[in-house]
Amino acid sequence: MPWLSAVHKAVAELGDEARAFALATVDTNGMPHVRTYMYRSTLASKPFPQIPILISSTDIRAAKVDQMVDNPSNPTGEVEMCFWIASTMEQIRIRGHAFVLPALSHPLSKKFHLERFPGLEGLVKVDGIDLESVRRNTFENMPPDLKVSWCGPTPGSVLPGGYRASTGGPETLPKFSEATEERQNWEDAFGKFALIGIEPFEVDYVEMKVTPNRRRRFLLEEDEWKETDVAL
């Protein structure tokens, strides 16, 4: 999959600069919403290697969670993500079905249906991957100053007294094994931390540095990616 190789190559060479992508969803009224997210990793199962699972993360309290889970305007949980790799002038738009994986104790975990995601189901039932361990490892490997953001107020909520009045909480959050006085903060933050996974079914890949510029469309049909050259 050339488009996936392009993402992996950019992340390996450029780091966080290439991890940022735009994620588009719709709310219950069908209104679009887009925001910048960070790509974390790719998972792939042995039975379905052609279905990569692109992993990001979120706060389970964020509005986008309801837009992806149990949304009557979007019952299949479709989203679109878009990478722009400036150094190579590549745009990669990915349509896929999204899932949100919260803490096992969270009520939304009951709305998680593994059978809807063949790649993920293969990881769990065939490869024996423990999804809670994936969630924990992803959280633990985040920078301490980012991890602590899950200790904050609900995303999008009004801050009484404004921005400056909201400061004064913990500034960093170490790994669990290093947390002593921060242990309660760690548990609180991890309880709000959720994974976002996207199983792609359509990709639009544009390469602007080649001459002439090239655009290809990839469709997943009957477990096989079909590639088509299209006009810009």
C-alpha positions in Angstrom: 0.0 0.0 0.0 2.0 3.0 -1.3 -0.1 5.5 0.7 0.6 3.7 4.0 4.3 3.4 3.2 4.3 7.2 2.6 2.9 7.9 6.0 5.3 5.5 7.8 8.3 6.9 5.9 7.3 10.5 6.7 6.9 9.7 10.4 10.2 7.8 10.6 12.1 10.7 9.0 10.2 13.7 10.3 8.7 12.6 13.6 5.9 14.6 15.1 5.8 17.0 12.1 4.4 14.2 10.0 2.1 12.7 12.6 -0.5 15.6 12.5 -3.6 14.9 10.4 -7.1 16.5 10.1 -10.0 14.3 11.3 -13.5 15.1 10.0 -16.7 13.9 11.6 -20.4 15.0 11.6 -22.6 15.6 14.6 -26.2 14.4 15.1 -27.5 17.2 12.9 -25.2 16.3 10.1 -23.0 19.4 10.6 -19.3 18.8 9.8 -16.5 19.2 12.3 -12.8 19.0 11.7 -9.8 19.2 14.0 -6.1 18.3 14.0 -5.0 15.0 15.6 -1.9 13.0 16.1 -1.3 9.7 14.5 0.1 7.2 17.1 0.7 3.9 15.4 -0.5 1.3 12.9 -1.8 -2.1 13.9 -2.4 -5.0 11.4 -3.7 -8.5 12.0 -2.3 -11.7 10.5 -5.7 -12.7 9.0 -6.4 -9.3 7.5 -3.0 -7.6 6.7 -4.7 -5.6 4.0 -6.7 -3.7 6.6 -4.3 -1.5 8.6 -5.7 0.1 11.7 -4.6 3.7 12.2 -4.4 4.6 15.9 -4.9 8.0 17.5 -6.2 9.0 20.9 -8.8 11.3 22.6 -10.4 12.3 25.8 -13.5 10.2 26.2 -15.4 13.3 27.3 -14.8 15.1 24.0 -17.8 15.9 21.7 -16.1 14.0 18.8 -16.7 10.7 20.6 -20.5 11.1 20.3 -20.0 12.0 16.7 -18.2 8.7 16.0 -20.2 6.4 18.4 -23.9 5.7 18.2 -24.6 8.7 16.0 -27.9 8.5 14.1 -26.5 10.8 11.4 -23.6 8.5 10.9 -24.6 5.0 12.0 -21.6 3.3 10.4 -19.1 5.6 12.1 -17.5 6.8 8.9 -14.8 9.5 9.2 -12.2 11.0 6.9 -8.6 11.8 7.9 -6.1 13.8 5.9 -2.3 13.9 6.1 -0.4 16.7 4.4 3.3 16.0 4.2 4.9 19.3 3.3 8.4 18.2 2.7 7.3 15.7 0.0 4.1 17.6 -1.0 2.0 14.5 -0.5 -1.7 14.6 0.5 -3.3 11.4 1.8 -7.0 11.4 2.4 -8.3 8.3 4.1 -12.0 7.3 4.6 -12.7 4.6 7.1 -14.8 3.3 9.9 -13.8 4.6 13.3 -14.1 3.0 16.7 -13.4 4.5 20.1 -11.9 2.3 22.8 -12.4 3.7 26.3 -11.6 2.2 29.7 -13.3 -1.1 30.3 -15.2 0.5 33.2 -16.6 3.3 31.0 -20.3 3.0 29.9 -19.3 3.5 26.2 -17.3 0.3 26.3 -20.6 -1.5 26.0 -21.2 0.2 22.7 -18.0 -1.1 21.2 -18.8 -3.9 18.8 -15.6 -5.9 17.8 -17.4 -7.8 15.0 -17.9 -4.6 13.0 -14.1 -4.2 12.5 -12.6 -7.3 10.8 -9.0 -6.1 11.1 -9.4 -5.4 14.8 -11.3 -8.7 15.4 -8.4 -10.6 13.8 -6.0 -8.9 16.1 -8.0 -10.0 19.2 -9.3 -13.4 18.2 -6.5 -14.7 16.1 -3.4 -12.8 17.1 -4.3 -12.7 20.8 -3.7 -8.9 21.2 -5.1 -7.4 24.4 -6.7 -4.1 23.5 -6.5 -2.8 27.1 -2.8 -3.3 27.0 -2.6 -1.4 23.7 -4.5 1.5 25.3 -2.3 1.5 28.4 1.0 1.3 26.4 -0.1 4.1 24.1 -0.9 6.3 27.1 2.3 5.5 29.0 4.5 6.3 25.9 3.1 9.8 25.6 5.2 12.8 26.8 4.5 13.7 30.5 3.3 17.2 29.6 0.8 15.8 27.1 -0.4 13.0 29.3 -1.3 15.4 32.1 -3.9 17.1 29.8 -6.3 14.3 30.6 -6.4 15.6 34.2 -8.0 18.8 33.0 -11.6 19.9 32.6 -13.9 18.6 30.0 -12.7 19.6 26.5 -14.8 22.5 25.2 -16.2 23.4 28.6 -16.2 27.0 29.8 -13.3 27.9 32.1 -14.6 29.9 35.2 -12.5 32.9 35.5 -10.9 32.5 32.1 -7.6 30.9 31.0 -5.3 32.2 33.7 -7.6 31.3 36.5 -7.6 27.7 35.2 -3.9 27.2 35.7 -2.3 25.8 38.8 -2.9 22.0 38.3 -0.2 19.4 37.7 2.1 20.3 34.8 3.4 16.8 34.0 2.4 13.2 34.6 5.1 10.5 34.8 4.8 6.8 33.9 2.7 4.7 36.3 5.8 3.1 37.8 7.3 6.5 38.6 4.1 8.0 40.0 4.0 8.2 43.8 2.2 11.4 44.8 0.8 11.6 41.3 -0.8 8.1 41.4 -4.3 9.4 41.8 -3.8 11.9 38.9 -2.5 9.1 36.8 -5.5 6.8 37.4 -7.9 9.7 36.8 -6.2 10.7 33.5 -6.0 7.1 32.2 -9.6 6.6 33.0 -10.5 9.4 30.6 -8.0 8.3 27.9 -9.4 6.5 24.9 -8.0 5.1 21.7 -9.4 6.1 18.3 -8.9 3.5 15.6 -9.7 3.8 11.9 -10.0 0.9 9.5 -9.7 2.4 5.9 -11.8 1.5 2.9 -10.9 4.3 0.5 -7.8 6.4 0.0 -7.1 9.4 -2.2 -3.3 9.8 -2.6 -1.8 12.9 -4.3 1.9 13.3 -5.1 2.7 17.0 -6.0 6.5 16.6 -6.3 6.5 14.3 -9.2 6.1 15.6 -12.8 3.4 15.5 -13.9 1.6 15.5 -10.5 0.0 12.1 -9.8 -3.3 11.2 -8.1 -4.4 7.7 -7.3 -7.5 6.3 -5.7 -7.5 3.1 -3.7 -10.7 1.2 -2.9 -10.9 -1.9 -0.6 -13.1 -4.4 -2.4 -13.5 -7.9 -1.3 -10.4 -7.8 0.9 -8.3 -6.4 -1.9 -7.1 -2.9 -2.7 -8.0 -1.7 -6.2 -5.8 1.1 -7.5 -6.9 3.6 -10.1 -5.1 6.6 -11.6 -7.4 9.7 -11.6 -7.1 13.3 -12.7 -6.1 16.0 -10.2 
